[in-house]
Amino acid sequence: MTGELYLWVKAAHVVSVIAWMAGMLYLPRLFVYHVGAIPGSVQSETFKVMERRLLRAIINPAMISAWVFGLWLAHLGGLWGAGWFHGKLLLLLGMQLIHAAYARWRRRFADDSNTNGERVYRIANEVPTVLMIGIVILVIVKPF
């Protein structure tokens, strides 16, 4: 049963990661478009609703479940001592930091106090992709 449980937990982890990454790749695109909206306009208010719902209903729950299922996998698979796993955790710390930045920027848009330009959000949009590539390589290749 333990082998079967491991596969179910792994499947839940992968689904959670996909949902988390989908949101992490979409939210900064919304920010790019939101920068061009006049504060208080119907367009700006629509972006605020979209950003809040995406973060609170998809990104945050997916991040939490990815961590829960991922740590459960680490426990079931005895991965705590693996070098690649430590590397993955380091990259996940980076993902948490960009997630926190996205949440902070969403609050600034909600308060009509955004000071960043479109370029910041275009660059920030690439950070999760780079981190994800590193994480996938570590998990699949296990180079160390």
N, CA, C and O atoms as a DFTB+ gen file, in Angstrom:
576 C
 N C O
     1  1       0.824      -1.206       0.000
     2  2       0.000       0.000       0.000
     3  2       0.859       1.256       0.000
     4  3       0.452       2.282      -0.545
     5  1       2.048       1.188       0.608
     6  2       2.900       2.369       0.683
     7  2       3.297       2.838      -0.711
     8  3       3.316       4.042      -0.968
     9  1       3.616       1.909      -1.622
    10  2       3.961       2.264      -2.992
    11  2       2.813       2.936      -3.710
    12  3       3.008       3.898      -4.453
    13  1       1.606       2.422      -3.484
    14  2       0.425       3.019      -4.097
    15  2       0.148       4.396      -3.503
    16  3      -0.193       5.330      -4.229
    17  1       0.291       4.524      -2.195
    18  2       0.112       5.818      -1.544
    19  2       1.103       6.838      -2.111
    20  3       0.732       7.978      -2.390
    21  1       2.349       6.429      -2.278
    22  2       3.379       7.317      -2.826
    23  2       2.956       7.854      -4.198
    24  3       3.120       9.040      -4.482
    25  1       2.414       6.978      -5.041
    26  2       1.993       7.404      -6.376
    27  2       0.821       8.378      -6.324
    28  3       0.767       9.320      -7.115
    29  1      -0.116       8.163      -5.404
    30  2      -1.242       9.084      -5.261
    31  2      -0.780      10.450      -4.741
    32  3      -1.242      11.490      -5.209
    33  1       0.117      10.431      -3.788
    34  2       0.653      11.687      -3.251
    35  2       1.450      12.417      -4.334
    36  3       1.378      13.639      -4.459
    37  1       2.202      11.654      -5.103
    38  2       2.977      12.247      -6.202
    39  2       2.043      12.891      -7.234
    40  3       2.305      14.000      -7.700
    41  1       0.975      12.209      -7.583
    42  2       0.006      12.755      -8.538
    43  2      -0.602      14.049      -8.001
    44  3      -0.733      15.024      -8.741
    45  1      -0.971      14.066      -6.731
    46  2      -1.541      15.269      -6.117
    47  2      -0.515      16.403      -6.111
    48  3      -0.866      17.564      -6.323
    49  1       0.741      16.065      -5.868
    50  2       1.808      17.068      -5.873
    51  2       1.963      17.671      -7.273
    52  3       2.062      18.889      -7.418
    53  1       1.983      16.829      -8.286
    54  2       2.150      17.321      -9.660
    55  2       0.972      18.213     -10.061
    56  3       1.183      19.267     -10.660
    57  1      -0.247      17.817      -9.746
    58  2      -1.421      18.635     -10.052
    59  2      -1.326      19.984      -9.331
    60  3      -1.624      21.024      -9.918
    61  1      -0.917      19.964      -8.076
    62  2      -0.774      21.201      -7.302
    63  2       0.280      22.118      -7.903
    64  3       0.077      23.328      -7.998
    65  1       1.395      21.547      -8.303
    66  2       2.474      22.334      -8.900
    67  2       2.018      22.953     -10.219
    68  3       2.314      24.116     -10.496
    69  1       1.299      22.180     -11.031
    70  2       0.804      22.716     -12.303
    71  2      -0.121      23.903     -12.057
    72  3      -0.005      24.928     -12.729
    73  1      -1.028      23.773     -11.108
    74  2      -1.950      24.874     -10.798
    75  2      -1.199      26.087     -10.264
    76  3      -1.492      27.220     -10.645
    77  1      -0.230      25.851      -9.383
    78  2       0.568      26.945      -8.815
    79  2       1.317      27.675      -9.926
    80  3       1.292      28.903     -10.000
    81  1       1.976      26.912     -10.782
    82  2       2.765      27.528     -11.852
    83  2       1.882      28.249     -12.861
    84  3       2.264      29.307     -13.362
    85  1       0.717      27.705     -13.169
    86  2      -0.195      28.385     -14.097
    87  2      -0.525      29.778     -13.573
    88  3      -0.497      30.758     -14.317
    89  1      -0.836      29.851     -12.286
    90  2      -1.143      31.146     -11.690
    91  2       0.063      32.063     -11.619
    92  3      -0.048      33.266     -11.855
    93  1       1.218      31.492     -11.293
    94  2       2.442      32.297     -11.184
    95  2       2.876      32.852     -12.542
    96  3       3.549      33.881     -12.603
    97  1       2.500      32.187     -13.613
    98  2       2.837      32.678     -14.942
    99  2       1.789      33.663     -15.470
   100  3       2.103      34.508     -16.308
   101  1       0.573      33.560     -14.994
   102  2      -0.503      34.426     -15.476
   103  2      -0.597      35.752     -14.714
   104  3      -0.839      36.795     -15.323
   105  1      -0.412      35.725     -13.408
   106  2      -0.593      36.936     -12.601
   107  2       0.283      38.104     -13.059
   108  3      -0.230      39.215     -13.195
   109  1       1.570      37.905     -13.299
   110  2       2.355      39.059     -13.755
   111  2       1.935      39.566     -15.133
   112  3       2.144      40.739     -15.444
   113  1       1.348      38.703     -15.964
   114  2       0.811      39.177     -17.250
   115  2      -0.349      40.122     -16.993
   116  3      -0.491      41.134     -17.681
   117  1      -1.184      39.802     -16.006
   118  2      -2.262      40.715     -15.641
   119  2      -1.686      42.045     -15.169
   120  3      -2.221      43.106     -15.494
   121  1      -0.587      41.993     -14.396
   122  2       0.046      43.227     -13.933
   123  2       0.524      44.072     -15.116
   124  3       0.371      45.293     -15.112
   125  1       1.101      43.419     -16.127
   126  2       1.583      44.138     -17.318
   127  2       0.438      44.924     -17.940
   128  3       0.608      46.087     -18.304
   129  1      -0.719      44.300     -18.065
   130  2      -1.867      44.977     -18.658
   131  2      -2.472      46.002     -17.706
   132  3      -2.963      47.044     -18.140
   133  1      -2.435      45.709     -16.423
   134  2      -3.022      46.601     -15.420
   135  2      -2.276      47.933     -15.355
   136  3      -2.885      48.974     -15.110
   137  1      -0.969      47.902     -15.573
   138  2      -0.175      49.140     -15.541
   139  2      -0.762      50.186     -16.479
   140  3      -0.748      51.379     -16.174
   141  1      -1.278      49.740     -17.619
   142  2      -1.808      50.668     -18.611
   143  2      -3.219      51.161     -18.336
   144  3      -3.714      52.041     -19.040
   145  1      -3.868      50.610     -17.330
   146  2      -5.244      51.017     -17.011
   147  2      -5.237      52.232     -16.091
   148  3      -4.413      52.327     -15.181
   149  1      -6.134      53.130     -16.325
   150  2      -6.265      54.329     -15.489
   151  2      -6.838      53.920     -14.133
   152  3      -7.882      53.271     -14.077
   153  1      -6.155      54.298     -13.023
   154  2      -6.676      53.940     -11.690
   155  2      -8.124      54.401     -11.520
   156  3      -8.471      55.532     -11.861
   157  1      -8.955      53.515     -10.994
   158  2     -10.365      53.814     -10.773
   159  2     -11.253      53.521     -11.968
   160  3     -12.478      53.544     -11.849
   161  1     -10.648      53.243     -13.124
   162  2     -11.443      52.947     -14.317
   163  2     -12.073      51.559     -14.193
   164  3     -11.664      50.750     -13.361
   165  1     -13.062      51.302     -15.025
   166  2     -13.705      49.992     -15.041
   167  2     -12.665      48.914     -15.344
   168  3     -12.675      47.846     -14.733
   169  1     -11.775      49.198     -16.284
   170  2     -10.728      48.231     -16.636
   171  2      -9.831      47.933     -15.440
   172  3      -9.532      46.772     -15.161
   173  1      -9.405      48.971     -14.737
   174  2      -8.545      48.788     -13.572
   175  2      -9.248      47.985     -12.484
   176  3      -8.652      47.097     -11.875
   177  1     -10.508      48.298     -12.247
   178  2     -11.267      47.584     -11.220
   179  2     -11.469      46.117     -11.607
   180  3     -11.467      45.241     -10.741
   181  1     -11.641      45.849     -12.896
   182  2     -11.761      44.470     -13.365
   183  2     -10.469      43.713     -13.132
   184  3     -10.496      42.571     -12.673
   185  1      -9.322      44.338     -13.445
   186  2      -8.032      43.699     -13.190
   187  2      -7.861      43.404     -11.704
   188  3      -7.343      42.348     -11.342
   189  1      -8.284      44.312     -10.848
   190  2      -8.166      44.094      -9.401
   191  2      -8.905      42.828      -8.973
   192  3      -8.381      42.025      -8.201
   193  1     -10.124      42.658      -9.480
   194  2     -10.914      41.470      -9.142
   195  2     -10.229      40.217      -9.671
   196  3     -10.114      39.222      -8.954
   197  1      -9.778      40.258     -10.911
   198  2      -9.111      39.098     -11.511
   199  2      -7.857      38.722     -10.734
   200  3      -7.619      37.546     -10.461
   201  1      -7.058      39.721     -10.378
   202  2      -5.802      39.475      -9.654
   203  2      -6.064      38.900      -8.267
   204  3      -5.395      37.957      -7.844
   205  1      -7.037      39.468      -7.561
   206  2      -7.362      38.985      -6.215
   207  2      -7.858      37.544      -6.265
   208  3      -7.414      36.707      -5.479
   209  1      -8.761      37.257      -7.171
   210  2      -9.318      35.904      -7.267
   211  2      -8.255      34.898      -7.680
   212  3      -8.204      33.794      -7.138
   213  1      -7.411      35.265      -8.630
   214  2      -6.349      34.361      -9.074
   215  2      -5.412      34.032      -7.920
   216  3      -5.067      32.869      -7.710
   217  1      -5.002      35.049      -7.177
   218  2      -4.073      34.818      -6.071
   219  2      -4.723      34.026      -4.945
   220  3      -4.156      33.045      -4.464
   221  1      -5.900      34.446      -4.527
   222  2      -6.521      33.829      -3.351
   223  2      -7.208      32.494      -3.624
   224  3      -7.220      31.619      -2.758
   225  1      -7.778      32.328      -4.816
   226  2      -8.543      31.109      -5.083
   227  2      -7.731      30.032      -5.789
   228  3      -8.091      28.855      -5.738
   229  1      -6.647      30.414      -6.445
   230  2      -5.871      29.424      -7.191
   231  2      -4.427      29.359      -6.711
   232  3      -3.968      28.304      -6.271
   233  1      -3.706      30.477      -6.790
   234  2      -2.266      30.431      -6.524
   235  2      -1.967      30.041      -5.075
   236  3      -1.181      29.123      -4.838
   237  1      -2.569      30.712      -4.119
   238  2      -2.265      30.409      -2.707
   239  2      -2.641      28.975      -2.311
   240  3      -1.815      28.273      -1.728
   241  1      -3.874      28.520      -2.615
   242  2      -4.195      27.127      -2.261
   243  2      -3.308      26.112      -2.986
   244  3      -2.925      25.099      -2.401
   245  1      -2.981      26.374      -4.250
   246  2      -2.127      25.447      -4.997
   247  2      -0.724      25.404      -4.404
   248  3      -0.115      24.337      -4.323
   249  1      -0.211      26.556      -3.989
   250  2       1.112      26.609      -3.363
   251  2       1.112      25.805      -2.061
   252  3       2.037      25.035      -1.802
   253  1       0.091      25.985      -1.257
   254  2       0.003      25.267       0.019
   255  2      -0.068      23.761      -0.227
   256  3       0.642      22.991       0.419
   257  1      -0.922      23.341      -1.158
   258  2      -1.046      21.903      -1.405
   259  2       0.226      21.338      -2.045
   260  3       0.579      20.188      -1.784
   261  1       0.918      22.121      -2.877
   262  2       2.187      21.661      -3.452
   263  2       3.205      21.408      -2.346
   264  3       3.921      20.407      -2.379
   265  1       3.274      22.303      -1.374
   266  2       4.192      22.117      -0.251
   267  2       3.793      20.914       0.596
   268  3       4.640      20.098       0.959
   269  1       2.510      20.804       0.910
   270  2       2.049      19.693       1.758
   271  2       2.347      18.355       1.087
   272  3       2.941      17.469       1.703
   273  1       1.938      18.204      -0.171
   274  2       2.170      16.939      -0.867
   275  2       3.654      16.711      -1.146
   276  3       4.121      15.573      -1.114
   277  1       4.396      17.783      -1.418
   278  2       5.825      17.646      -1.651
   279  2       6.580      17.194      -0.415
   280  3       7.445      16.322      -0.495
   281  1       6.257      17.784       0.730
   282  2       6.911      17.362       1.975
   283  2       6.504      15.938       2.355
   284  3       7.306      15.178       2.898
   285  1       5.264      15.590       2.069
   286  2       4.795      14.221       2.316
   287  2       5.583      13.247       1.440
   288  3       5.996      12.185       1.906
   289  1       5.791      13.608       0.166
   290  2       6.612      12.778      -0.728
   291  2       8.026      12.620      -0.198
   292  3       8.589      11.525      -0.212
   293  1       8.596      13.725       0.270
   294  2       9.961      13.673       0.808
   295  2      10.020      12.710       1.987
   296  3      10.984      11.961       2.142
   297  1       8.988      12.738       2.809
   298  2       8.925      11.823       3.956
   299  2       8.788      10.374       3.490
   300  3       9.533       9.496       3.924
   301  1       7.826      10.140       2.602
   302  2       7.593       8.768       2.125
   303  2       8.795       8.207       1.368
   304  3       9.087       7.014       1.447
   305  1       9.489       9.081       0.633
   306  2      10.609       8.630      -0.181
   307  2      11.963       8.745       0.484
   308  3      12.974       8.370      -0.109
   309  1      12.005       9.258       1.707
   310  2      13.272       9.412       2.416
   311  2      14.258      10.298       1.672
   312  3      15.426       9.941       1.516
   313  1      13.792      11.448       1.215
   314  2      14.606      12.321       0.354
   315  2      15.397      13.389       1.105
   316  3      16.126      14.155       0.474
   317  1      15.281      13.464       2.405
   318  2      15.859      14.569       3.171
   319  2      17.369      14.712       2.994
   320  3      17.887      15.824       3.091
   321  1      18.081      13.631       2.742
   322  2      19.535      13.705       2.625
   323  2      20.054      13.860       1.209
   324  3      21.261      14.005       1.013
   325  1      19.182      13.833       0.225
   326  2      19.604      13.900      -1.177
   327  2      20.027      15.317      -1.554
   328  3      19.322      16.284      -1.265
   329  1      21.177      15.428      -2.196
   330  2      21.683      16.742      -2.602
   331  2      20.762      17.460      -3.568
   332  3      20.552      18.666      -3.447
   333  1      20.212      16.733      -4.522
   334  2      19.308      17.366      -5.487
   335  2      18.074      17.927      -4.783
   336  3      17.537      18.959      -5.184
   337  1      17.627      17.231      -3.721
   338  2      16.459      17.697      -2.981
   339  2      16.768      19.010      -2.264
   340  3      15.916      19.897      -2.204
   341  1      17.970      19.139      -1.725
   342  2      18.371      20.399      -1.086
   343  2      18.402      21.523      -2.119
   344  3      17.979      22.644      -1.836
   345  1      18.905      21.219      -3.322
   346  2      18.898      22.203      -4.400
   347  2      17.488      22.614      -4.778
   348  3      17.213      23.789      -5.019
   349  1      16.594      21.630      -4.827
   350  2      15.195      21.923      -5.135
   351  2      14.591      22.831      -4.075
   352  3      13.887      23.786      -4.401
   353  1      14.862      22.539      -2.816
   354  2      14.337      23.382      -1.738
   355  2      14.855      24.821      -1.845
   356  3      14.122      25.771      -1.574
   357  1      16.104      24.972      -2.236
   358  2      16.667      26.312      -2.415
   359  2      15.926      27.063      -3.529
   360  3      15.583      28.234      -3.368
   361  1      15.684      26.394      -4.647
   362  2      14.943      27.032      -5.739
   363  2      13.493      27.312      -5.336
   364  3      12.909      28.307      -5.765
   365  1      12.920      26.438      -4.516
   366  2      11.566      26.677      -4.015
   367  2      11.517      27.898      -3.102
   368  3      10.507      28.601      -3.059
   369  1      12.590      28.150      -2.381
   370  2      12.661      29.375      -1.591
   371  2      12.578      30.591      -2.514
   372  3      11.897      31.569      -2.210
   373  1      13.277      30.515      -3.638
   374  2      13.172      31.585      -4.632
   375  2      11.756      31.736      -5.152
   376  3      11.279      32.854      -5.345
   377  1      11.077      30.614      -5.380
   378  2       9.689      30.657      -5.850
   379  2       8.791      31.299      -4.801
   380  3       7.870      32.045      -5.136
   381  1       9.063      31.007      -3.525
   382  2       8.275      31.622      -2.446
   383  2       8.496      33.131      -2.401
   384  3       7.565      33.896      -2.150
   385  1       9.727      33.547      -2.644
   386  2      10.027      34.982      -2.625
   387  2       9.312      35.717      -3.751
   388  3       8.769      36.800      -3.530
   389  1       9.302      35.147      -4.953
   390  2       8.601      35.802      -6.057
   391  2       7.094      35.756      -5.826
   392  3       6.378      36.684      -6.204
   393  1       6.610      34.680      -5.209
   394  2       5.187      34.581      -4.844
   395  2       4.831      35.723      -3.879
   396  3       3.803      36.382      -4.038
   397  1       5.681      35.943      -2.893
   398  2       5.446      37.034      -1.928
   399  2       5.480      38.394      -2.624
   400  3       4.691      39.280      -2.297
   401  1       6.385      38.558      -3.575
   402  2       6.445      39.817      -4.321
   403  2       5.155      40.024      -5.112
   404  3       4.618      41.130      -5.149
   405  1       4.664      38.969      -5.739
   406  2       3.409      39.071      -6.492
   407  2       2.267      39.495      -5.575
   408  3       1.454      40.342      -5.943
   409  1       2.206      38.909      -4.386
   410  2       1.141      39.257      -3.431
   411  2       1.254      40.727      -3.013
   412  3       0.247      41.427      -2.908
   413  1       2.471      41.181      -2.780
   414  2       2.693      42.586      -2.407
   415  2       2.276      43.505      -3.551
   416  3       1.604      44.511      -3.325
   417  1       2.668      43.169      -4.768
   418  2       2.302      43.999      -5.918
   419  2       0.793      44.002      -6.146
   420  3       0.231      45.022      -6.545
   421  1       0.137      42.879      -5.898
   422  2      -1.321      42.839      -6.042
   423  2      -1.988      43.797      -5.063
   424  3      -2.951      44.482      -5.405
   425  1      -1.463      43.836      -3.840
   426  2      -2.004      44.772      -2.848
   427  2      -1.796      46.220      -3.278
   428  3      -2.667      47.066      -3.076
   429  1      -0.644      46.499      -3.868
   430  2      -0.391      47.870      -4.344
   431  2      -1.358      48.255      -5.462
   432  3      -1.868      49.376      -5.479
   433  1      -1.610      47.346      -6.385
   434  2      -2.596      47.627      -7.423
   435  2      -3.970      47.832      -6.805
   436  3      -4.710      48.724      -7.220
   437  1      -4.319      47.012      -5.813
   438  2      -5.624      47.121      -5.158
   439  2      -5.798      48.482      -4.496
   440  3      -6.904      49.021      -4.446
   441  1      -4.688      49.039      -3.983
   442  2      -4.720      50.353      -3.325
   443  2      -4.466      51.502      -4.281
   444  3      -4.380      52.656      -3.862
   445  1      -4.347      51.192      -5.567
   446  2      -3.989      52.201      -6.582
   447  2      -2.681      52.890      -6.243
   448  3      -2.529      54.090      -6.474
   449  1      -1.730      52.131      -5.693
   450  2      -0.437      52.713      -5.313
   451  2       0.738      52.039      -6.031
   452  3       1.869      52.081      -5.548
   453  1       0.470      51.423      -7.176
   454  2       1.542      50.790      -7.935
   455  2       2.537      51.851      -8.414
   456  3       2.148      52.901      -8.924
   457  1       3.820      51.556      -8.240
   458  2       4.866      52.478      -8.722
   459  2       5.771      51.818      -9.755
   460  3       6.653      52.473     -10.312
   461  1       5.567      50.546     -10.014
   462  2       6.400      49.834     -10.983
   463  2       5.868      50.018     -12.395
   464  3       4.669      50.182     -12.621
   465  1       6.799      49.986     -13.328
   466  2       6.424      50.056     -14.731
   467  2       6.215      48.674     -15.309
   468  3       6.464      47.660     -14.658
   469  1       5.757      48.657     -16.533
   470  2       5.479      47.412     -17.248
   471  2       6.705      46.508     -17.321
   472  3       6.577      45.287     -17.237
   473  1       7.880      47.087     -17.475
   474  2       9.119      46.308     -17.618
   475  2       9.383      45.419     -16.396
   476  3       9.813      44.274     -16.536
   477  1       9.124      45.950     -15.210
   478  2       9.328      45.171     -13.979
   479  2       8.498      43.894     -14.015
   480  3       8.985      42.818     -13.670
   481  1       7.249      44.019     -14.432
   482  2       6.358      42.864     -14.449
   483  2       6.688      41.904     -15.587
   484  3       6.487      40.696     -15.462
   485  1       7.189      42.432     -16.682
   486  2       7.618      41.557     -17.787
   487  2       8.817      40.711     -17.353
   488  3       8.899      39.524     -17.671
   489  1       9.736      41.330     -16.632
   490  2      10.905      40.585     -16.129
   491  2      10.462      39.593     -15.055
   492  3      10.885      38.437     -15.060
   493  1       9.610      40.048     -14.135
   494  2       9.121      39.183     -13.057
   495  2       8.357      37.986     -13.609
   496  3       8.313      36.931     -12.976
   497  1       7.762      38.141     -14.774
   498  2       7.019      37.057     -15.404
   499  2       7.933      35.892     -15.780
   500  3       7.476      34.753     -15.875
   501  1       9.218      36.170     -15.995
   502  2      10.157      35.129     -16.416
   503  2      10.775      34.369     -15.238
   504  3      11.263      33.252     -15.411
   505  1      10.756      34.960     -14.057
   506  2      11.419      34.355     -12.902
   507  2      10.865      32.967     -12.559
   508  3      11.655      32.041     -12.378
   509  1       9.537      32.780     -12.462
   510  2       9.040      31.434     -12.157
   511  2       9.425      30.401     -13.219
   512  3       9.646      29.233     -12.899
   513  1       9.506      30.828     -14.471
   514  2       9.888      29.897     -15.533
   515  2      11.314      29.402     -15.332
   516  3      11.583      28.206     -15.442
   517  1      12.217      30.316     -15.040
   518  2      13.619      29.943     -14.820
   519  2      13.737      29.025     -13.600
   520  3      14.443      28.018     -13.644
   521  1      13.057      29.370     -12.534
   522  2      13.082      28.533     -11.328
   523  2      12.486      27.155     -11.612
   524  3      13.019      26.139     -11.166
   525  1      11.386      27.123     -12.351
   526  2      10.737      25.848     -12.673
   527  2      11.669      24.953     -13.493
   528  3      11.743      23.748     -13.250
   529  1      12.368      25.527     -14.446
   530  2      13.304      24.743     -15.261
   531  2      14.365      24.104     -14.362
   532  3      14.667      22.918     -14.498
   533  1      14.922      24.886     -13.454
   534  2      15.911      24.353     -12.524
   535  2      15.357      23.253     -11.645
   536  3      16.015      22.238     -11.419
   537  1      14.153      23.451     -11.150
   538  2      13.518      22.455     -10.277
   539  2      13.273      21.157     -11.039
   540  3      13.569      20.074     -10.534
   541  1      12.738      21.261     -12.237
   542  2      12.448      20.061     -13.030
   543  2      13.737      19.302     -13.335
   544  3      13.769      18.075     -13.247
   545  1      14.790      20.020     -13.690
   546  2      16.071      19.357     -13.967
   547  2      16.573      18.623     -12.721
   548  3      17.021      17.480     -12.808
   549  1      16.496      19.274     -11.580
   550  2      16.952      18.625     -10.337
   551  2      16.122      17.378     -10.024
   552  3      16.679      16.349      -9.639
   553  1      14.826      17.456     -10.182
   554  2      13.948      16.336      -9.844
   555  2      14.099      15.165     -10.818
   556  3      14.094      14.004     -10.406
   557  1      14.229      15.469     -12.086
   558  2      14.290      14.399     -13.092
   559  2      15.700      13.850     -13.257
   560  3      15.888      12.633     -13.256
   561  1      16.696      14.726     -13.397
   562  2      18.080      14.293     -13.661
   563  2      18.796      13.882     -12.384
   564  3      19.640      12.986     -12.402
   565  1      18.459      14.541     -11.266
   566  2      19.125      14.291      -9.971
   567  2      20.654      14.326     -10.147
   568  3      21.329      13.324      -9.911
   569  1      21.195      15.486     -10.564
   570  2      22.624      15.562     -10.899
   571  2      23.568      15.399      -9.714
   572  3      24.756      15.138      -9.905
   573  1      23.062      15.546      -8.501
   574  2      23.920      15.352      -7.322
   575  2      23.083      14.907      -6.149
   576  3      23.613      14.689      -5.060
